[in-house]
Amino acid sequence: MPQLFEAQALSRHLDFAARELHAQGEGFYTIGSAGHESNAAVALALRPDDPALLHYRSGGFYCARASQVDGIDPVRDVVHGLTGSRKEPISHGRHKVFGHPRLHVIPQTSTIASHLPRAVGLAFGIHRAQRIGVTTPWPDDAVVVASLGDASINHSTAVGAFNAAGHAVHQKLPLPLLVVCEDNGWGISVPSPPGWVEEALSTRPGFEYVAADGADAPAALRAATEAAEWVRSSRSPVFLHLRTVRFLGHAGSDAELGYRRERDVQADYARDPLLGAARALVDAGWSPGAVLARYDAARQRVAGAVRDAVPADRLGSAEEVMRPLERRTRATSIAAAADRKDSFPRGLPEENGPLTLAQSVNAALTDVLAACPEAIVLGEDVGTKGGVYGVTLGLQKTFGSTRVFDTPLDEQTILGLALGTSLAGLLPIAEIQYLAYLHNAEDQLRGEAATIQFFSDSQYSNGMVVRIASLASLKGFGGHFHNDNAIGVLRDIPGIVVACPSSAAEAPELLRTLAGMAAGEGRVGVLLEPTAMYHDKDHSAPYPPPERWRPGKSDRETGRLHWGGREVLVVTFGNGVSMAKRAAERAGVAATVFDLRWLVPLPVLHLLSVVAAFPKILVVDETRRSGGVSEGVVTALVEGGYTGAIRRVTAEDSFVPLGPAAAHVVLTEDDVVAALSSFA
């Protein structure tokens, strides 16, 4: 109990210090943990090597966990975080976030439960890695703990994560996950309906339910210990419903009396978790004076840390801030497996003549799975069916259902599983069936996948590859949800890499490079696969044998030139490459085509190195006029000093309709012919 009380007292005084630092202009974060300090009991019920994904009111947990590991001062850690100091141990001044590699606290910036799919994926991944024979950073019997507030359980992200966990348990898959709902009864100013949290959590399939009152310190510690031991022994998930209170409002600018009665606020003081722990100490024989002295010692310790931390040593330049997002040059391509013949029951792909795009991606996936024992393929229908377009056909039969497996029909879960299994040491290659389906779950890329390196200063990463059937040139099929040409959501995410092949010849190298970046750099990569090319034999090409691969060399900053004349340079990608070649021939224009291949980031230096030889540039972009790739290309040309004429031809700013009407708004070969004819 002394350890619990000390952690709670330190956390409380750190919240007071946050307010004081903010008033002085030296602090920047005042969403505190006051009233939630009973989560320190959760830390003491777990081992310090159990991975923790915590929400922002986890000060008590962090202080208690630090007390279990020698040489870590949680007070200085948090103060450095409050002041934006580069001495803070996880983000180094980029954000005030609870995290520390030695404490196995994985930093999360979520306020709306968007870290829960990753937590489910990590719990799943720990056991999946064991089955594959991959070593994880955690013990075999580790428990993954994730915490969130009561209002956040209503968010669709949380509901989806709970469903994914229950779905796994229903299939008798191990899932050692402890979800702690810290229920203070409020979502900023909106009260949770009485009884709702208990009903919502206690009836979830697959979960055990344990409730505890944070004001009763011994009972809270017993309940947390019971919950943690159940997860560890059964390898199945538990909800710990921890009833708390909230002091100091939602955040520094929140005036609670604007929506709460004063007597209700005052009534919460009787449920202060520090009072509960203090009573337990007195009941155990401590004098009230000794308890107060311990509380005051915590105050003085925090005050000393604040004096030492101000003025803060803060990041001093854009370069420093963005360092975790820099491109690195570790292994950037997957080398061939020595025994790769065993993975191709129908013969090596390079011996089977020209392959379609679907076949070449399948062969490249086979090579990655053969070369990387930690690689897995996951998504809807990727197993027996082989995906909607047959791209993963036969992979499950060759590599087994442990490494190639179907997921629930939920893109959020697919990406969350990829995020978590990557943390567990695997190399996930996730499939999203259609580009439009990505929008259901894009925050898992934007808010979770792309941020972890930034907010941990590269101490954590979740390298992964996301394959997406993409673009809108597939004739006679579907409407908007199967023919989507919008990739704006991917173009402005710092740190991710997006590639798009223009034929079967390009796809294997791009896929291997993305997989190499994921494995070697922890990079998040996206491969946009043009659906119109999957089975089009006009885009077929021989599969390159391993002696033509370039393992260890980066090719991610170069496009591909298809020479045809110096009258016009056509800059394009994907379906646009073959479209531009045919259009140039029809228009009688001597055009060279520059295939970008890399859409995020664009191969700007390579492009600028060749444009001076051309008096005119036409950008052919099958994405939309607004938010499309051409915007970035034209900007790069102008900023790079190109003085020739620039035009672009794009799809319209429209959703894609069904049937022949699509030709009015998507980019067509006739559009490119017209643009070249008028431009030349």
C-alpha positions as CSV (number, residue, x, y, z in Angstrom):
1,M,0.0,0.0,0.0
2,P,2.8,2.5,0.6
3,Q,4.0,2.0,-3.0
4,L,0.4,2.7,-4.2
5,F,0.0,5.8,-2.1
6,E,3.3,7.2,-3.2
7,A,2.6,6.8,-6.9
8,Q,-0.8,8.4,-6.4
9,A,0.6,11.4,-4.5
10,L,3.3,12.0,-7.1
11,S,0.8,11.9,-9.8
12,R,-1.5,14.4,-8.0
13,H,1.3,16.8,-7.4
14,L,2.4,16.5,-11.0
15,D,-1.1,17.6,-12.0
16,F,-0.8,20.6,-9.8
17,A,2.6,21.4,-11.3
18,A,1.1,21.2,-14.8
19,R,-1.3,24.0,-13.9
20,E,1.4,26.1,-12.4
21,L,3.8,25.6,-15.4
22,H,1.0,26.5,-17.8
23,A,0.3,29.7,-15.9
24,Q,4.0,30.6,-16.1
25,G,4.0,29.9,-19.8
26,E,6.4,27.0,-19.3
27,G,4.0,24.1,-19.6
28,F,1.6,23.1,-22.4
29,Y,-0.5,20.2,-21.2
30,T,-3.1,20.3,-18.5
31,I,-5.3,17.2,-19.1
32,G,-4.5,15.6,-15.8
33,S,-4.9,12.3,-13.9
34,A,-6.4,13.8,-10.7
35,G,-9.1,11.5,-9.4
36,H,-7.9,8.6,-11.6
37,E,-4.9,7.8,-9.5
38,S,-6.4,4.4,-8.6
39,N,-5.0,3.2,-11.9
40,A,-1.7,2.9,-10.0
41,A,-3.2,-0.3,-8.6
42,V,-3.4,-1.7,-12.2
43,A,0.3,-1.1,-12.6
44,L,1.1,-2.9,-9.3
45,A,-1.1,-5.8,-10.3
46,L,0.9,-6.3,-13.5
47,R,4.6,-7.0,-14.2
48,P,6.8,-4.1,-15.5
49,D,7.4,-6.1,-18.7
50,D,3.7,-6.3,-19.6
51,P,3.2,-4.0,-22.6
52,A,0.9,-1.0,-21.7
53,L,-1.0,1.2,-24.1
54,L,-2.4,4.0,-21.9
55,H,-4.7,6.9,-22.2
56,Y,-3.9,10.4,-21.0
57,R,-5.1,10.0,-17.4
58,S,-2.5,7.4,-16.6
59,G,-0.2,9.4,-14.3
60,G,-0.7,7.0,-11.3
61,F,-0.1,4.0,-13.5
62,Y,3.1,5.5,-14.9
63,C,4.5,6.5,-11.4
64,A,3.7,3.0,-10.0
65,R,5.3,1.2,-12.9
66,A,8.4,3.3,-12.6
67,S,8.7,2.3,-9.0
68,Q,9.0,-1.3,-10.1
69,V,12.1,-0.6,-12.2
70,D,15.4,0.7,-10.9
71,G,16.9,3.9,-12.3
72,I,13.8,5.6,-13.7
73,D,12.4,8.8,-12.2
74,P,8.8,9.2,-13.3
75,V,8.6,12.7,-11.8
76,R,11.3,14.1,-14.0
77,D,10.0,12.2,-17.0
78,V,6.5,13.8,-16.7
79,V,7.8,17.2,-15.9
80,H,10.1,17.1,-19.0
81,G,7.0,16.1,-20.9
82,L,4.9,19.0,-19.5
83,T,7.5,21.5,-20.5
84,G,8.2,20.1,-24.0
85,S,11.8,19.2,-23.1
86,R,14.0,17.1,-25.4
87,K,15.1,15.3,-22.1
88,E,11.6,13.6,-21.9
89,P,12.4,9.9,-22.4
90,I,9.9,8.9,-25.1
91,S,8.9,11.7,-27.5
92,H,11.9,14.0,-26.6
93,G,9.8,17.1,-26.6
94,R,7.3,16.3,-29.3
95,H,4.3,15.7,-27.0
96,K,3.4,15.1,-23.4
97,V,2.7,11.4,-23.6
98,F,3.2,8.5,-21.2
99,G,5.8,6.2,-22.6
100,H,9.2,4.5,-21.8
101,P,10.8,1.6,-23.5
102,R,12.3,0.2,-20.3
103,L,8.8,0.4,-18.7
104,H,7.2,-1.2,-21.8
105,V,4.8,1.7,-21.9
106,I,4.1,2.2,-25.6
107,P,3.2,5.8,-26.3
108,Q,-0.4,6.6,-27.4
109,T,-1.8,9.9,-28.3
110,S,-5.4,8.7,-28.6
111,T,-8.2,10.3,-26.7
112,I,-11.0,8.3,-28.5
113,A,-9.8,4.7,-28.2
114,S,-8.0,4.6,-31.5
115,H,-5.2,2.7,-29.8
116,L,-7.5,-0.3,-29.0
117,P,-7.3,-2.0,-32.4
118,R,-3.5,-1.9,-32.0
119,A,-3.8,-3.3,-28.5
120,V,-6.0,-6.2,-29.8
121,G,-3.4,-6.8,-32.5
122,L,-0.6,-6.8,-30.1
123,A,-2.3,-9.4,-27.8
124,F,-3.0,-11.5,-30.9
125,G,0.5,-11.0,-32.2
126,I,2.3,-12.1,-29.1
127,H,0.8,-15.6,-29.6
128,R,0.9,-15.6,-33.3
129,A,4.7,-14.8,-33.2
130,Q,5.2,-17.7,-30.8
131,R,3.5,-20.1,-33.2
132,I,5.7,-18.9,-36.1
133,G,8.8,-19.0,-34.0
134,V,9.5,-15.2,-33.9
135,T,10.9,-13.7,-30.8
136,T,8.9,-10.8,-29.3
137,P,10.1,-8.1,-26.9
138,W,7.9,-9.6,-24.2
139,P,7.7,-12.9,-22.2
140,D,5.5,-15.6,-23.6
141,D,2.9,-15.1,-20.8
142,A,2.8,-11.3,-21.1
143,V,-0.5,-9.4,-20.6
144,V,-1.3,-6.4,-22.8
145,V,-3.0,-3.7,-20.9
146,A,-5.0,-0.8,-22.6
147,S,-6.9,1.9,-20.8
148,L,-9.6,4.3,-21.8
149,G,-12.3,6.5,-20.4
150,D,-16.0,5.6,-20.0
151,A,-17.2,8.0,-22.8
152,S,-14.7,6.4,-25.2
153,I,-16.3,3.0,-25.0
154,N,-19.1,4.4,-27.2
155,H,-16.7,5.2,-30.0
156,S,-17.0,3.0,-33.1
157,T,-13.3,2.3,-32.9
158,A,-13.7,0.9,-29.4
159,V,-16.7,-1.1,-30.3
160,G,-14.9,-2.6,-33.3
161,A,-11.9,-3.5,-31.2
162,F,-14.0,-5.2,-28.6
163,N,-15.8,-7.1,-31.4
164,A,-12.5,-8.2,-32.9
165,A,-11.3,-9.5,-29.5
166,G,-14.6,-11.3,-28.9
167,H,-14.4,-12.8,-32.4
168,A,-10.9,-14.1,-31.7
169,V,-12.0,-15.6,-28.4
170,H,-15.0,-17.3,-30.0
171,Q,-12.5,-19.1,-32.3
172,K,-10.5,-20.1,-29.2
173,L,-7.5,-17.9,-30.2
174,P,-5.3,-16.7,-27.3
175,L,-5.8,-13.0,-26.6
176,P,-4.2,-11.8,-23.3
177,L,-5.7,-8.4,-23.1
178,L,-6.7,-6.4,-20.1
179,V,-8.9,-3.4,-21.0
180,V,-9.2,-0.9,-18.2
181,C,-12.2,1.4,-18.4
182,E,-11.6,4.3,-16.0
183,D,-15.2,5.5,-15.4
184,N,-15.4,9.0,-14.0
185,G,-19.0,9.4,-15.3
186,W,-18.2,12.1,-17.7
187,G,-17.2,12.6,-21.4
188,I,-16.0,16.2,-21.1
189,S,-19.4,17.8,-20.2
190,V,-21.7,14.9,-21.0
191,P,-22.6,12.4,-18.3
192,S,-22.5,8.7,-19.0
193,P,-26.0,7.3,-18.4
194,P,-26.2,5.6,-15.0
195,G,-25.5,1.8,-15.4
196,W,-24.6,2.1,-19.1
197,V,-20.9,1.3,-18.7
198,E,-21.5,-1.8,-16.6
199,E,-24.2,-3.0,-19.0
200,A,-22.0,-2.3,-22.1
201,L,-18.9,-4.0,-20.7
202,S,-20.4,-6.9,-18.7
203,T,-22.4,-8.3,-21.7
204,R,-19.6,-8.2,-24.3
205,P,-18.9,-11.7,-25.8
206,G,-15.6,-13.1,-25.0
207,F,-14.7,-10.8,-22.1
208,E,-14.7,-11.5,-18.4
209,Y,-15.9,-8.5,-16.4
210,V,-14.4,-7.3,-13.1
211,A,-15.6,-4.1,-11.3
212,A,-13.7,-2.1,-8.7
213,D,-14.2,1.2,-6.8
214,G,-11.1,3.3,-7.1
215,A,-11.9,5.0,-3.8
216,D,-11.3,1.7,-1.9
217,A,-7.6,1.2,-2.4
218,P,-7.3,-2.4,-1.0
219,A,-10.4,-3.5,-3.0
220,A,-9.1,-1.8,-6.2
221,L,-5.8,-3.6,-5.8
222,R,-7.5,-6.9,-5.2
223,A,-9.7,-6.5,-8.2
224,A,-6.9,-5.4,-10.5
225,T,-4.8,-8.4,-9.4
226,E,-7.7,-10.8,-10.0
227,A,-8.2,-9.4,-13.5
228,A,-4.5,-9.5,-14.4
229,E,-4.1,-13.0,-13.1
230,W,-7.2,-14.2,-15.0
231,V,-5.8,-12.8,-18.3
232,R,-2.3,-14.2,-17.6
233,S,-3.6,-17.7,-16.8
234,S,-6.5,-18.0,-19.3
235,R,-4.9,-16.0,-22.1
236,S,-8.3,-14.4,-22.7
237,P,-9.5,-10.8,-22.2
238,V,-11.0,-9.1,-19.2
239,F,-12.7,-5.7,-18.8
240,L,-11.6,-4.0,-15.5
241,H,-14.3,-1.5,-14.8
242,L,-12.6,1.0,-12.5
243,R,-14.9,3.6,-11.0
244,T,-13.1,6.9,-10.5
245,V,-13.8,10.6,-10.1
246,R,-12.5,13.5,-12.1
247,F,-10.9,16.5,-10.4
248,L,-9.7,19.7,-12.0
249,G,-12.2,19.4,-14.8
250,H,-11.6,17.8,-18.1
251,A,-8.6,20.0,-18.9
252,G,-7.2,23.3,-17.8
253,S,-9.7,25.5,-19.7
254,D,-12.7,23.4,-18.6
255,A,-15.0,25.1,-16.1
256,E,-17.0,22.3,-14.5
257,L,-19.4,24.5,-12.7
258,G,-20.8,25.4,-16.1
259,Y,-22.4,22.0,-16.4
260,R,-22.2,20.5,-12.9
261,R,-23.8,21.4,-9.6
262,E,-21.3,22.6,-6.9
263,R,-22.6,20.1,-4.3
264,D,-22.0,17.2,-6.8
265,V,-18.4,18.4,-7.4
266,Q,-17.8,18.6,-3.6
267,A,-19.3,15.2,-3.1
268,D,-16.6,13.6,-5.3
269,Y,-14.0,14.8,-2.8
270,A,-15.1,12.0,-0.4
271,R,-14.2,9.5,-3.2
272,D,-10.6,10.8,-3.6
273,P,-8.4,7.8,-4.3
274,L,-5.6,9.3,-2.2
275,L,-7.9,9.4,0.8
276,G,-8.8,5.8,0.2
277,A,-5.1,4.8,0.1
278,A,-4.3,7.0,3.2
279,R,-7.1,5.3,5.2
280,A,-5.6,1.9,4.2
281,L,-2.2,3.0,5.5
282,V,-3.7,4.2,8.8
283,D,-5.6,1.0,9.1
284,A,-2.3,-0.8,8.6
285,G,-0.7,1.1,11.5
286,W,0.6,4.3,10.0
287,S,0.0,7.5,11.9
288,P,-1.9,10.2,10.1
289,G,1.2,12.4,10.5
290,A,3.4,9.9,8.7
291,V,0.9,9.7,5.9
292,L,0.8,13.5,5.6
293,A,4.6,13.6,5.7
294,R,4.8,11.1,2.8
295,Y,2.3,13.3,0.8
296,D,4.3,16.4,1.5
297,A,7.5,14.6,0.5
298,A,5.9,13.9,-2.9
299,R,5.1,17.6,-3.2
300,Q,8.7,18.6,-2.5
301,R,10.0,16.0,-4.9
302,V,7.8,17.4,-7.7
303,A,8.7,21.0,-6.9
304,G,12.4,20.1,-7.1
305,A,12.0,18.5,-10.5
306,V,10.1,21.6,-11.8
307,R,12.9,23.9,-10.6
308,D,15.5,21.7,-12.4
309,A,13.5,21.5,-15.6
310,V,12.8,25.2,-16.1
311,P,13.9,26.7,-18.5
312,A,13.3,23.7,-20.6
313,D,15.7,22.4,-23.2
314,R,13.4,22.3,-26.2
315,L,13.7,21.2,-29.8
316,G,15.2,24.0,-31.8
317,S,14.5,23.4,-35.4
318,A,12.2,21.8,-37.9
319,E,15.0,19.3,-38.7
320,E,15.1,18.2,-35.0
321,V,11.3,17.9,-34.8
322,M,11.1,15.9,-38.0
323,R,14.1,13.6,-37.4
324,P,12.0,10.5,-36.7
325,L,10.3,11.0,-40.1
326,E,13.5,11.0,-42.1
327,R,14.2,8.4,-44.7
328,R,16.7,5.9,-43.6
329,T,18.9,3.6,-45.6
330,R,18.9,0.3,-43.8
331,A,17.8,-2.8,-45.8
332,T,15.4,-1.5,-48.3
333,S,14.6,-4.6,-50.3
334,I,13.9,-8.2,-49.5
335,A,16.6,-10.7,-50.6
336,A,15.6,-14.1,-52.1
337,A,15.2,-17.1,-49.8
338,A,17.9,-19.7,-50.4
339,D,15.2,-22.5,-50.7
340,R,12.6,-20.4,-52.6
341,K,11.9,-23.2,-55.1
342,D,10.0,-25.1,-52.3
343,S,7.5,-22.2,-52.1
344,F,6.6,-22.4,-55.8
345,P,4.8,-25.8,-56.4
346,R,4.1,-24.9,-60.0
347,G,7.7,-23.8,-60.8
348,L,9.6,-20.6,-60.3
349,P,7.7,-17.6,-61.6
350,E,10.6,-16.4,-63.7
351,E,10.4,-19.7,-65.7
352,N,6.6,-19.4,-66.3
353,G,6.6,-16.8,-69.0
354,P,4.9,-13.3,-68.8
355,L,2.8,-12.9,-65.7
356,T,-0.2,-10.6,-65.2
357,L,-0.1,-8.0,-62.5
358,A,-2.1,-10.2,-60.2
359,Q,0.3,-13.1,-60.8
360,S,3.4,-11.0,-60.3
361,V,2.2,-9.6,-57.0
362,N,1.3,-13.2,-55.9
363,A,4.8,-14.3,-56.9
364,A,6.4,-11.4,-55.0
365,L,4.3,-12.1,-51.9
366,T,5.5,-15.7,-52.1
367,D,9.1,-14.6,-52.3
368,V,8.6,-12.3,-49.3
369,L,6.9,-15.0,-47.2
370,A,9.7,-17.5,-48.2
371,A,12.5,-15.0,-47.3
372,C,11.0,-13.6,-44.1
373,P,9.7,-16.1,-41.6
374,E,8.1,-13.2,-39.7
375,A,6.0,-12.1,-42.6
376,I,2.3,-12.7,-42.5
377,V,-0.5,-11.9,-44.9
378,L,-3.9,-10.9,-43.5
379,G,-7.2,-9.4,-44.7
380,E,-10.7,-10.3,-45.8
381,D,-10.9,-13.4,-48.1
382,V,-7.1,-13.6,-48.5
383,G,-7.0,-17.3,-47.4
384,T,-8.8,-20.1,-49.3
385,K,-10.4,-17.7,-51.8
386,G,-7.2,-15.9,-52.5
387,G,-8.7,-12.4,-52.4
388,V,-11.4,-10.9,-54.5
389,Y,-9.0,-10.7,-57.5
390,G,-7.1,-13.9,-56.7
391,V,-3.9,-12.1,-55.9
392,T,-3.2,-14.2,-52.7
393,L,-4.4,-17.5,-54.3
394,G,-2.5,-20.5,-53.0
395,L,-0.5,-18.6,-50.3
396,Q,-2.4,-20.1,-47.5
397,K,-1.9,-23.6,-48.9
398,T,1.8,-23.0,-49.2
399,F,2.5,-21.2,-45.9
400,G,-0.4,-22.3,-43.7
401,S,-3.2,-20.5,-42.0
402,T,-0.9,-19.2,-39.2
403,R,0.9,-16.9,-41.7
404,V,-1.9,-16.3,-44.2
405,F,-5.3,-15.8,-42.7
406,D,-8.7,-14.2,-43.0
407,T,-9.8,-11.4,-40.7
408,P,-13.3,-10.2,-39.7
409,L,-14.9,-7.9,-42.2
410,D,-13.7,-4.7,-40.7
411,E,-10.9,-2.6,-42.2
412,Q,-10.2,-1.0,-38.9
413,T,-9.5,-4.4,-37.4
414,I,-7.3,-5.4,-40.4
415,L,-5.1,-2.4,-39.9
416,G,-5.2,-2.7,-36.1
417,L,-4.0,-6.3,-36.3
418,A,-1.2,-5.2,-38.6
419,L,-0.2,-2.5,-36.1
420,G,-0.1,-4.8,-33.1
421,T,1.5,-7.8,-34.8
422,S,4.2,-5.5,-36.1
423,L,5.0,-4.4,-32.5
424,A,5.2,-8.1,-31.6
425,G,8.0,-8.6,-34.2
426,L,6.1,-9.7,-37.2
427,L,6.0,-8.2,-40.7
428,P,2.4,-7.8,-41.6
429,I,1.2,-7.4,-45.2
430,A,-2.4,-6.4,-45.0
431,E,-4.9,-6.3,-47.8
432,I,-7.7,-3.8,-48.2
433,Q,-10.1,-5.0,-50.8
434,Y,-10.9,-1.7,-52.4
435,L,-9.5,1.8,-52.0
436,A,-12.9,3.2,-51.0
437,Y,-12.9,0.8,-48.0
438,L,-9.8,2.3,-46.7
439,H,-11.7,5.4,-45.7
440,N,-13.6,3.4,-43.1
441,A,-10.3,3.0,-41.2
442,E,-7.9,5.6,-42.4
443,D,-7.3,7.0,-38.9
444,Q,-5.5,3.7,-38.1
445,L,-2.9,4.8,-40.6
446,R,-3.0,8.6,-40.0
447,G,-3.4,8.7,-36.2
448,E,-1.8,5.4,-35.1
449,A,0.6,3.8,-37.7
450,A,2.3,7.0,-38.8
451,T,2.7,8.6,-35.4
452,I,4.3,6.0,-33.3
453,Q,7.9,6.7,-34.6
454,F,7.4,10.4,-34.3
455,F,6.0,10.4,-30.8
456,S,8.6,7.8,-29.6
457,D,11.6,9.4,-31.4
458,S,11.9,6.1,-33.3
459,Q,12.2,4.0,-30.1
460,Y,9.0,2.2,-31.3
461,S,7.8,1.5,-34.8
462,N,5.2,-0.6,-36.6
463,G,6.6,-1.5,-40.0
464,M,3.9,-2.8,-42.2
465,V,2.7,-3.0,-45.8
466,V,-0.9,-2.3,-46.9
467,R,-1.9,-3.6,-50.3
468,I,-5.0,-1.9,-51.7
469,A,-6.9,-2.7,-54.9
470,S,-7.1,0.8,-56.4
471,L,-8.0,3.4,-58.9
472,A,-11.0,3.9,-61.3
473,S,-10.1,2.6,-64.7
474,L,-11.8,-0.8,-64.3
475,K,-14.6,-0.7,-66.9
476,G,-18.0,-2.3,-66.4
477,F,-17.7,-2.9,-62.7
478,G,-19.2,-1.4,-59.6
479,G,-19.5,2.2,-58.8
480,H,-17.8,4.5,-56.3
481,F,-17.0,1.8,-53.7
482,H,-15.2,-0.5,-56.2
483,N,-13.8,2.2,-58.5
484,D,-12.3,4.9,-56.3
485,N,-9.8,7.4,-57.5
486,A,-9.2,9.4,-54.3
487,I,-5.9,9.1,-52.5
488,G,-5.8,12.5,-50.9
489,V,-6.0,10.9,-47.4
490,L,-2.7,9.2,-48.1
491,R,-0.8,12.1,-49.6
492,D,-0.5,14.2,-46.4
493,I,0.5,11.6,-43.8
494,P,4.1,12.3,-42.7
495,G,6.4,9.4,-42.8
496,I,4.5,6.9,-44.9
497,V,5.5,5.7,-48.3
498,V,3.0,5.1,-51.2
499,A,3.9,3.3,-54.4
500,C,1.8,2.4,-57.5
501,P,3.0,0.0,-60.2
502,S,2.3,0.7,-63.9
503,S,2.6,-2.9,-65.0
504,A,3.5,-6.4,-63.8
505,A,7.1,-5.5,-64.5
506,E,7.1,-2.8,-61.8
507,A,5.1,-4.5,-59.0
508,P,7.5,-7.1,-57.6
509,E,10.3,-4.6,-57.0
510,L,7.9,-2.1,-55.4
511,L,6.5,-4.7,-53.1
512,R,9.9,-6.0,-52.1
513,T,11.1,-2.5,-51.4
514,L,8.1,-1.7,-49.3
515,A,8.5,-4.9,-47.3
516,G,12.2,-4.1,-46.9
517,M,11.5,-0.7,-45.5
518,A,8.9,-2.1,-43.1
519,A,11.3,-4.8,-41.9
520,G,14.5,-2.6,-41.8
521,E,13.2,0.8,-40.9
522,G,9.8,0.2,-39.3
523,R,8.3,2.2,-42.2
524,V,4.6,2.1,-43.1
525,G,4.1,1.4,-46.8
526,V,1.1,1.4,-49.1
527,L,1.0,-0.4,-52.4
528,L,-1.8,0.9,-54.7
529,E,-2.5,-1.9,-57.2
530,P,-4.5,-0.8,-60.2
531,T,-7.5,-3.2,-60.4
532,A,-7.8,-2.6,-64.2
533,M,-4.4,-4.3,-64.7
534,Y,-4.8,-7.3,-62.5
535,H,-5.7,-9.7,-65.3
536,D,-4.9,-7.6,-68.4
537,K,-2.4,-9.5,-70.4
538,D,-1.4,-6.3,-72.2
539,H,0.4,-5.3,-68.9
540,S,2.0,-8.7,-68.4
541,A,5.8,-9.1,-68.0
542,P,8.4,-11.7,-67.1
543,Y,9.1,-12.0,-63.4
544,P,12.6,-10.9,-62.6
545,P,14.8,-13.6,-61.2
546,P,16.8,-13.0,-58.0
547,E,20.0,-12.1,-59.8
548,R,18.2,-9.1,-61.1
549,W,17.1,-7.9,-57.7
550,R,19.0,-5.2,-55.9
551,P,18.8,-6.0,-52.2
552,G,20.1,-3.3,-49.9
553,K,19.9,-0.6,-52.5
554,S,17.3,2.1,-52.3
555,D,15.3,2.8,-55.5
556,R,12.5,4.6,-53.8
557,E,13.5,8.0,-55.0
558,T,13.5,7.3,-58.7
559,G,10.8,7.1,-61.3
560,R,11.1,5.2,-64.6
561,L,11.6,6.8,-68.0
562,H,10.0,5.4,-71.1
563,W,11.7,7.2,-73.9
564,G,9.8,8.2,-77.0
565,G,10.8,11.7,-78.0
566,R,11.5,15.1,-76.6
567,E,8.4,17.0,-77.8
568,V,6.5,16.5,-74.5
569,L,7.4,14.9,-71.2
570,V,4.3,13.1,-69.8
571,V,4.5,12.6,-66.0
572,T,2.1,10.0,-64.8
573,F,1.8,6.7,-62.9
574,G,-0.3,3.5,-62.7
575,N,-2.8,3.1,-65.5
576,G,-1.6,6.5,-66.9
577,V,1.6,5.1,-68.2
578,S,0.1,2.8,-70.8
579,M,-2.7,5.2,-71.4
580,A,-0.1,8.0,-72.2
581,K,1.9,5.8,-74.5
582,R,-1.2,4.9,-76.6
583,A,-2.5,8.4,-76.5
584,A,0.9,9.8,-77.8
585,E,0.8,7.4,-80.7
586,R,-2.7,8.3,-81.6
587,A,-2.0,12.0,-81.3
588,G,1.2,11.7,-83.3
589,V,3.2,13.4,-80.5
590,A,6.8,12.4,-79.8
591,A,6.4,12.0,-76.0
592,T,8.6,10.5,-73.3
593,V,6.7,9.1,-70.3
594,F,8.0,9.5,-66.8
595,D,6.5,6.9,-64.5
596,L,6.5,8.3,-61.0
597,R,6.1,4.9,-59.3
598,W,6.4,6.6,-55.9
599,L,3.5,8.8,-55.0
600,V,4.4,9.6,-51.4
601,P,7.0,11.0,-51.3
602,L,7.3,12.0,-55.0
603,P,10.6,11.3,-56.7
604,V,11.2,15.0,-57.1
605,L,14.9,15.1,-57.5
606,H,14.9,12.5,-60.3
607,L,12.0,14.3,-62.0
608,L,13.8,17.7,-61.9
609,S,17.0,16.1,-63.2
610,V,15.3,15.3,-66.6
611,V,12.7,18.0,-67.2
612,A,15.1,20.6,-68.6
613,A,15.4,18.5,-71.8
614,F,11.7,19.0,-72.5
615,P,9.9,22.3,-73.5
616,K,6.5,21.0,-72.4
617,I,5.2,18.8,-69.5
618,L,1.8,17.2,-69.4
619,V,0.8,15.7,-66.1
620,V,-1.6,12.8,-66.6
621,D,-3.4,12.0,-63.3
622,E,-6.1,9.5,-62.9
623,T,-6.9,10.8,-59.4
624,R,-9.0,13.9,-58.9
625,R,-8.2,17.4,-59.8
626,S,-8.4,18.5,-56.2
627,G,-6.2,16.6,-53.8
628,G,-4.8,14.5,-56.5
629,V,-1.2,13.6,-57.3
630,S,-0.9,16.2,-60.1
631,E,-1.1,19.0,-57.5
632,G,2.1,17.8,-55.9
633,V,3.8,17.2,-59.3
634,V,3.0,20.7,-60.6
635,T,4.1,22.3,-57.3
636,A,7.4,20.5,-57.4
637,L,8.0,21.6,-61.0
638,V,7.3,25.2,-60.3
639,E,9.3,25.3,-57.0
640,G,12.1,23.4,-58.8
641,G,12.5,26.2,-61.3
642,Y,11.1,24.6,-64.4
643,T,10.4,27.3,-67.0
644,G,8.6,25.4,-69.7
645,A,4.9,25.0,-70.3
646,I,3.0,22.8,-67.8
647,R,-0.5,21.4,-68.2
648,R,-2.4,18.6,-66.4
649,V,-5.3,16.4,-67.3
650,T,-7.1,14.7,-64.4
651,A,-10.3,13.0,-63.3
652,E,-13.1,15.3,-62.3
653,D,-13.9,16.2,-58.7
654,S,-16.6,13.6,-58.6
655,F,-17.5,10.3,-57.1
656,V,-17.4,7.5,-59.6
657,P,-20.9,6.6,-60.9
658,L,-22.1,3.2,-62.1
659,G,-21.6,1.9,-65.7
660,P,-20.9,4.0,-68.8
661,A,-21.6,7.3,-66.9
662,A,-18.2,6.8,-65.2
663,A,-16.5,7.8,-68.5
664,H,-17.7,11.4,-68.0
665,V,-15.7,11.9,-64.8
666,V,-12.8,9.5,-64.8
667,L,-9.7,10.0,-66.8
668,T,-9.9,8.3,-70.2
669,E,-7.4,7.7,-73.1
670,D,-9.4,10.1,-75.2
671,D,-8.9,12.8,-72.6
672,V,-5.1,12.3,-72.8
673,V,-5.2,12.3,-76.6
674,A,-7.1,15.6,-76.6
675,A,-4.7,17.1,-74.0
676,L,-1.6,16.1,-76.0
677,S,-3.1,17.2,-79.3
678,S,-4.0,20.7,-78.0
679,F,-0.7,21.0,-76.1
680,A,1.7,19.9,-78.8
